[in-house]
Amino acid sequence: MNVHIMGICGSGMSALAGWFSALGNKVSGCDGSPSPDKIISLGKLGITVETGHSTSHLKNIDLLVFSAAIPRDNLELSGAREIGISTMRRSEALAELASSHKVVSIAGAHGKTTTTSMAGWIAQETGFDPTVFIGGNMNCWNGNFRAGGKLAIVESDEFDRTFLRLTPSHAAVTSFALEHLECYGSPEALEWAFQAFLESVLPGGTVIVPMEKPGLAFWAERIGRTILTSGPGGDVDAKMLGYKGWGEKYKLFGCNGFLPAPGIHNVRNAQVAVALSTACGIPADRAIEALASWPGVSRRLEKIGEYNGTTVVSDYAHHPDEIAAALSSVKKLSNGPVTVVFQPHLPSRTSLLYREMGSALLIADNSYVLPIFQAREKALPGVDSSLVCAAAKRSGAHCTQILMDQIGDVLRSSTGGVLIFMGAGSIDSEARKILQEVGQ
């Protein structure tokens, strides 16, 4: 089958491309703003990427898969429908691909990519040969998809109601926060969606929910699923034993472990991954042993270089809870000042959470705020990065608004400690480019 994917350079869409390709389909794609890295990684799979959208891409296509960011009146999408080409949203395609697998599904506002990668790594290292679908790049898998067998470990996003289309054997919610209200309309509707997702777990399955939100498992418990709570005082609760280098020592299920990533939030991710692994039949001690060699996910407190005695880190955090968790982890490990360059993500999210974003930036010794990365949204009147910066200053932070072409100046002025480039938009690629230029 010839499959064409619109928006192929998006994290979920590129993983779909890998899955379709692994099943023997001929895959092509297009993207409004294709990233060079994605073009290279997809090219290794024999997948060509076109820039922009055009009906010329539809020749000999059997199926067109499109991201939620593609408007309904897009000429390429409407053209496919007019000539009878089958079309699927991303969520539909993921459900179709996963339908022939035993699915372990990980959802949540924060930590789902990291937890999915950990669970996938554990399954790989213990001989299960998993298929893994994640929203972040794993260098060891050359991207965000691992082709494997019938056990599929799947990151299941609540955006566009994607997770409601899956029927997992086991499932976990790493955390709950008011995200993607543009899809659900209200906090109550969002919470109902998570409950419905967990209720869809098959008979005999295990459901893991955060200790602070046990009600998400209400309907799953009523129909007899095994319910575990994760977090302080819960069924799955790791004891922190101190840090070691750029990592954490901990104890879980009576076993001592080491996680090569800093932060309590990462240990919480690890404990969910271990609990899911035990539900799949992997002994806890073997799962914990496997995590000691976990290579990490790109952009999750990832060290990307050194400059003038400063450790330079890239992190994907864009929600206040994620910002605070990442900065707190680095603050604990750093012997010098912690500086963050933050790029807010989406006008709608910034409008809703700029106060909390500003408060989270207080954890850093110095902070800089870039213009909002709009992604799939249009600008909102009166909403810009000055809201975040002003909120940070009101909290007592040393915060400055800057433009993207000034991040090189921030790097050059760094002398020791840790400099974090943070956000879900273009900040990572720009930071890596500047670091490479400065290092030459």
N, C-alpha and C positions, 0 to 999 in steps of 0.2 A: 504494500500500500504506500502511496505517496502522500506524506503528511507535511503540511505547511503551517508554520507557527508564527502568528503575529505578536510582536512584542517579545521575541525570542531571547533577548538579552536580560530580561527580568529574572530574578533569582528562581522563582518557581517555574517560569516558562522554560528556562534553559535546562532545568532538571527534567521537565517533561520531555524535552527534545532528546535528552540522553536516554530516557526510558523507552520512548518510541524507537529510537535507533537500535537499542540493545535487543529489541524484539524483532529486528530484521526489516523494519520499515525504512524507506528512503525519506529522509527528512530535510526540509529546507526552511528558511525563516527570514523574517524581516523585522526591523526595529526602527523607530523614529530617531533614536540616538544610540546606535550600537557602540558598545564599549570595545576598545581594542583587545582587552584581555579575553572577553567572551568570544570575540571573533576567532581568536587563536585557539581557545579551548574547544569550541564547537567545531572548528576546522579539523582538529585532530580526530574527530568522529566522522569526518567526511560531510559535515553539515555546512552549507554555504549560507551566508547572512547578507541580505540586501539592505541598503539604507533607505528608509522611508517606506511608504505603502503605495501599492500600485496594482491595478488589475492584471498587469503583465506578469505578476507572480503566480497567477492561477493556472497556467498551462500544465495540463496533465496531473492536476492535483485531485486526490480522492477525498481528503479530509482537511479542513482548515480549523485550527485551534487558535482561539484569540483570548487575550488577557482582558480582565475587567476594565483596564484603562482604555481599551479601544471603544470609541463611541459607536452606537448602533448605526449611525448614518455614514460611517466610514466607507469610502468608495470601494476599497478592496473587499471588505466584509459583505457589503450589500451586493457587490458584483458576484461574489461566490454564490450567494443565495439565489440570485437571478438565473444563474446557469446550472443550478441544481447540485452544486458541491455541498456535501455534508459539512456542517459547522458545529463546533463544540466550544463552550466556555472552558476556561482552565479547570474549574471545579469539576465539570462533567468528565473531562478527559482524565483527570487524576482518579476519579472514582472508577472509570472504565478500566484503566490500567491496573488498579489495585484489586479489582473484583475477583481475579483468579488467584489471589495470594492470601496467606494468613497475615493479617495486618495488625501491627502494633502502632498505635496512633498517639502522637504527642501534640497537645495544643497548649495555649496559654498566652498571656500578654507578654511575658518575658521569659527567656530561658529555653524556649522550645527548640530553637536551632541547636544550641549547645547540648541539650539533653538528648535530642535525636542523634546527633553525631556520637555522643558517648554510648548510647544504647547500640548503635550500629557498630561501633568499634569493639564493644564487648562481644557482640555476636560474631563478628569476624574473627577475633582473636581466640574464641572458644570453639571454632570449627563449624559455625552455623551457616556460613556463606550467605549473608543477608543481602537483599535488595534494599538500598537506603536512598531515601528521597528527602533532601534537606534544603534549607533556604540560604545556606552559607557555603563557601568553598572549603573543601578539605584537600590540601595539597597532596596527601597520600592517595586520594582517589581522583586526582586531576580535575576537580570540580565539585559540583554539588549533587552528584548522583553516583551510586555504586551499583553496577549490575550484579545480580546474584540470583539466589534461588527463590523459593516460594514464601519464605519469611520476609515480609516487607515492613521495614521500620520507616514510618512516614511522618514528616512534619506536617501538621494539619492546621492550617491557618483559619481563624474565624473570619477573616476578611472575605467579602463576597459569599459568606455562608459556606465556604468550601468544606469545612469539617462535617457539615450536616449531611453530606452525600456519601460518607464512608460508613462501613459496617465493620468495625475493628474487633479482633479477638480480645485485645487488651488496650486500655487507653489511660492516658494521664493528662491532667491539667497542671502545668507547672506553677501558674500564678493567675490571678484575676485582677484586671484593672479596666477602667472605662476607656477602652480603645474601640475604634471603628464604629462609633455611634452613628456615623453617616450611613452605615449599612443597616443598623438595627433601630435607630430612632430614639431609644430610651435605655437607661440602665437595666430596667426590668426585662426588656426584650432581649438584651445581651445575655443576661443571666439565664433566661429561659433557654436560649440557644445552646449554652454550655450544658445545661441539664439534659437537653434533647440529644446532644452529641454523646454524652456518657450513657444515656439510656439505650443508645443503639449498639452498645457492646454486646457481643454474642453470649449465649448461655455458657456458663463456666468461666467467664472472663473476669479479669481483675480491673478495677477502676481505682486510680490514685488521684486524690484531690489535695490542694493545699490546706494545711491545718486551719488557716484563717478564713477559709471559705468551704466548710464541709457540706453546706447545703447544696452545692453543685451536684452531689451524688445522691440527692433525695430519691429521684425516680429510679436510678440504677439500683439502689439498695432495695427498693420496693419490689423489684422484679428478680431479686436474688443474686445479683452480682457481688463478688468479693470486693469490699471497700477498704482501702488503706488511706490514712492521712499522712501527709508529709510535712515535716517542719517541727519546731520546738514543741515537745510534749506529744507528738504524733506517733503513729505506728512505725514510721520510717524517719528516724531522727539521728543524724550523725553527730558524734561528739568531736569538736574541734580540738586538735592536739598541738596547735602551733604551726607556724609557717616554716618552710625550708626552701631557700632560694626564691624562685618565681613560682611557688606552689604551696600546697597546704597538706598537712598531716591530719588524719581523722580516724575515727573508729566507728564502724557501722556493722550491725548484726554480729557483734563479737569479734570482728576482724579489723586489724590495723591496716590503713591504706594511705597512699600518697597520690595526690592529684596534681599534675604539673601545670596548674593554673591557679592564680591567686583569688581569694575572696570567698566569703561565706556563701554568697549567691551561687558560686560555681560548685561548692560542695553540696548545696541543696539540689542543684541540677544533677550532680553525680548520684545522690541517694535515690532520686526518682529513676534514673537510668538503671541502677542496680536492682531496684524493686521490680521494674518491668522485666528485667532479665531473668530474675528468679521466677516470675510468672510464666516465662517461656521455657522454664526447666533448666536454667543455668545456675549452678550453685553460687551462693553469694560470695564465697571466698575466691572463686575463680573470676567472677565479675570484677571484684575489687582489685584483684591482681592485674587484670587486663587494663584497668583504668590507669594504672601507674605508667603505662606507655602511650596513653592517649595523646595524639599529636596536636590537638587543638583545632579550632576553627578560625579561618581568616577573619580578622576584624573583631575578634573577641579578646580584648586586652592583648593584642598581638604586637610583639616587638618588631618594628620594621627598620630599626637602625640606631646608630649612635652618632651624636654630634657634639663636639666640644665638652665631653664628659656628661652629656645629657642622654638618657635613654628615651628614644622616641617610640611612641606606642600609637596604634590605631585601634579605635573601638567603635562599634556600631550603635552604642546607646543613643536613644533619641527621646525616650520617655523619662520623666523625672525620677521614677524608681530605679530605672537602669542607670541613669547618670549618677545618682547617689551611690548605688552599689559599686559601680566601677571606680569612681573616685575614692571611695572609702577603702577599697581593696588596695589601690595603688598607694594611698596615703600611708597605710600601715607598713608597706614594704620599702618605701623610698627613704633614703637618707638625706635627701635634699628637697627643695621646693617642688610642688606639683602644680604644673601649669596646664590648662586645658583650652583648646581652641574648639569651640562648639558651633555646629551648624544646625539650627533648628530645622525640623522636617515637617512640611505641610503647613499651610496657613491655618487650616481648621484646627489641627492639633496645637499649634502655637497660641491661637486665640483662646483655647480652652485651658491650657496648662502653662502659660508663660510665667505665672507667679511661682508655681512649683518648680519649673525649670530654673528660675533665678535662685530660689532657695537651695536647690541641689548644687549649683555652681559654687556656693559658699564653701563647700568642702575643700575645693582647690585653693592654693595660695594665690594664684592669679588666674583670671579667666578672660577670654576674648570671645566675642559672639559675632558670627558671620551672618550675612543676609539669609533669609529663609530659603531652603531648597523646596520649590513648589511641587516638583514631581508631577503627579496626575491632576493637580488642582490649579485653579486660577487664583490670582491674588484677591485678598479680602481688604476692603477699605479700612484703613487705620490699623491694620495688622502687619507689623514688621518686627525685625529683631530688636528694635529699640525697647519693645515691651519686656523682653527677656533681660536685657542689660539693665534696665531701670529696676526691675524686680530684684535682680542680683545685688545691685547697689543698696537697695532698701534693706536687704538682708544683712548687709555689712561686707559684701564681697568686693574685692578689687577687680572690677570688670570694665572692659573697654570694647566698644563696637569697632570692627575692622572690616575691610573688604578682602576678597579672596586673594588679590594680588599683594596683600600685606603679610600673608602667613610666612613668607620667606624671612621677613624682618623679625618675626617672633622667634623663628628657629635660630637665626643668627645671633640673637640676643640671649639665648639660653646658655647657662653655665652650670651644669650639674642638675641633679634631680631627674624628674620625669616630665616629659612634654607629651600630652595626649591630644591627638586629633580625633574628634568625636562627632558622630552623626551618621545618619543613614543615607546621605546624599552623595554629592561629588567630592566631599572633603577628603576621602581616602585617596582617590586617584591623584588629586592635587597635592596632597601631602607627600606621597611617594615620589611624584615628579620633582617637587622642590627639594626633597632630601637627596635625590640623585644628583640634581644640579649643584647643590651646595657641596656635596661630597666630591665633586670633580675638581 
